[in-house]
Amino acid sequence: MKKSYDIMIVGIGGQGTILASNVLGEACLIEGRSVKGAETHGMAQRGGSVESQIRIDGEFGPLIIPGTADLLIAFDLLEAVRYRHYLKERGNDDRQQSDGPPDIRLHLRPAGSDHR
């Protein structure tokens, strides 16, 4: 049994969050991998929060349980903070974080990380 790789892509309506998840899903299909996805985009037209959940090689449904995502891709720093609780303890790596205000970056550090 393959272990699934769970990805959350979050942002604000109009930033391309759903397009990014569709491109990732198509790439998985080209590779012959199983992919399931779910997205909420009702607020996209109003510039609200948009999220896509993608499960690669997952055995069950498309929804990711908070605290289990392997990767969080955020197109907006505040959305990254809002959805940080979906990451597992060792999910993401702070080398992947963009520059931003130090108070926001502090909330994005991997759990158990001592450096800023």
N, C-alpha and C positions, 0 to 999 in steps of 0.2 A: 504494500500500500504506500503510495506516494504521500508525502506531507504537503499540505497546501501552503501556498505563499499568499498572504493576505495583504492587500494594499488599499489604503484610503487616499483618495485624491479629493482635496477640499479647496474651496475658493469662493469668490463672489460671482454672481451672475454676470456673464459676458467675458470672463477671463479665459474660457476654453477648458474648463474642468471636465465637462462631458465629452468634448472632442478628445481630450487626452485619454480618458478611459476607453473610448471607442477605438482609438489607435492602438492602445495597449492590448485590448481584447482581440483585435484583428491580428496583431503580431503573434499572440498566443495561438490563434487558430492556424496561422501559416506554419507555425512550428509543430502543429499536431497536438497541442496541449489542451486539456480541458480548462474552460474558463467560464466563470459565472459572474454576473455583475448586477448591481442594484444601484439606483441613483435617485436622489431627491432633487428636483429642479423646479418646483413650483414657484419659488421665489426668484428664479433666475431673471425673469423679466423686470423685476423691481430692484435688481442689484443686491438681492439678499444672499444668504448662505446657500451654497450648493455643495453636495457631497456625492462621491461615487465610491462604491465598495466593490472591489474586484478580488475574486478568489481564484487563484491559478492552481490547477490540479486538486481542487477541493472535492471531497466526497459528498458533502451535503449542500445545502442551499447557499445563496449568495451573500447573506448578511454576516457581517463580522461582529463578533462579540467584543464589547469594550475590554481592553487589556490584552488582546490577542493579535493585533495587527503587526505585521513584520515591517511595514514601511508606511510612512505618512508623507505624502507629497502635498504641500500647501502652496497655493498661488498667492496667499495673503497671510501675513504674520499673525494677525488676530484670529483668523480661522485656524491656524496651526495651534494656537493656544486653546481655542475652543474644543478642538478634536484630539488634543494630546492624550486624553485618557483612553483612547482606542489602542494606543501603542502598547506592546508588551514591554517588559522591563528593559530588555536589551534591543528594542526596536529602534530604528534610525541610528544615526551616528552624527554627532554634532559637526563633523566636517562637512556634512551635506547641508547645513543650515546657511542661509544667506545672512548677510549683515543686516542688522536692525538695531533698534534701541536696546541697550543692555538689560533693561527691566523686562522686556519681552523675551529676549534670548535666554534669560535666567529660567523662565518657565518652560523653555523648549529643550533644556539639557536632558540627556538620557538619565533615567532613574539611577541613583547611586553615583552620579558623576560629581567630582569635587572641583573641576576646573570650569572656568567661565569662557 
